[in-house]
Amino acid sequence: MSIEDVQNHPDNRNIPINKVGIKDIRHPIVISDKDNRQQSTVGNFTMSVNLAHHVKGTHMSRFIGLLNEGGPTTISINSFTEFLKKMTLLLEAESGFVTVDFEYFINKSAPVSGVQSLMNYQVSMSGMWSADSSGLRVKVTIPVTSLCPCSKKISEYGAHNQRSHIIVDFVPSEGLYIEDIIKMVEAQASSELYALLKRPDEKYITEYAYDNPKFVEDAVRDIANELNNNDHVLSYILEAENFESIHNHSAYAMIENNKQNN
């Protein structure tokens, strides 16, 4: 007995659809790092393609089939465009779009004790592919510590500090890795963060931040300088938010630079 495929019926409304697909599907993924080591995590996918004006529906099951093909989906900056191309051709579409959000982990050693722990970072990759063009953006949220220069200057002892989020939304070229951006940002903060610290580490980090105070303006300018000098970053939107410890608001700054137009 044959089963009718309704989605393959022609559509006479003559209205194309820009994007149609699946959203908010979680699936195991494997991320390759700079040293070719692989880590397993979970990705939250949004996958879609365009739909021509005369086609009634897309092949929704093919999105799921692609994710389940051969086990966990392998994701990296350098392979993401191929994944987009494969999906678009599988769906018999002209253009395809994918966004995947996931946690990325780096094994870090505390500065004094050397005790190791995994630090997590939120990452998002989004891209499009067509026969004529393709594009990829990566967004990484890096938590750091910031210490207020003004508070240090006017206080007889101590200075207020805060947890800060640095968000780098960038267009990469080949050869750039997630940890490159993370390490670049952490090096420009008052101090980086660690998941596990011993008392000697806490002392070191407290004093290190005190010796390295930065306003939110200082942080974005120092990080932007590094991004401007990195040939693997083609354009970026850089945001810094300090979750103030003595105010009921955040301090915020943003710098945007499309280096391809410079």
HELIX and SHEET records of a PDB file:
HELIX    1   1 VAL A    6  ASN A    8  5                                   3    
HELIX    2   2 MET A   60  LEU A   67  1                                   8    
HELIX    3   3 PHE A   80  LEU A   90  1                                  11    
HELIX    4   4 PRO A  149  ILE A  154  1                                   6    
HELIX    5   5 ILE A  178  ALA A  187  1                                  10    
HELIX    6   6 ARG A  199  TYR A  210  1                                  12    
HELIX    7   7 VAL A  216  ASN A  228  1                                  13    
HELIX    8   8 LYS A  259  ASN A  261  5                                   3    
SHEET    1   A 9 THR A  73  ILE A  75  0                                        
SHEET    2   A 9 ILE A  17  SER A  32  1                                        
SHEET    3   A 9 GLN A  38  LEU A  51 -1                                        
SHEET    4   A 9 SER A  95  SER A 109 -1                                        
SHEET    5   A 9 GLN A 116  SER A 130 -1                                        
SHEET    6   A 9 SER A 134  LEU A 147 -1                                        
SHEET    7   A 9 ASN A 161  PRO A 172 -1                                        
SHEET    8   A 9 VAL A 233  PHE A 243 -1                                        
SHEET    9   A 9 SER A 250  ASN A 258 -1                                        
SHEET    1   B 7 THR A  73  ILE A  75  0                                        
SHEET    2   B 7 ILE A  17  SER A  32  1                                        
SHEET    3   B 7 GLN A  38  LEU A  51 -1                                        
SHEET    4   B 7 SER A  95  SER A 109 -1                                        
SHEET    5   B 7 GLN A 116  SER A 130 -1                                        
SHEET    6   B 7 SER A 134  LEU A 147 -1                                        
SHEET    7   B 7 SER A 191  GLU A 192 -1                                        
END                                                                             
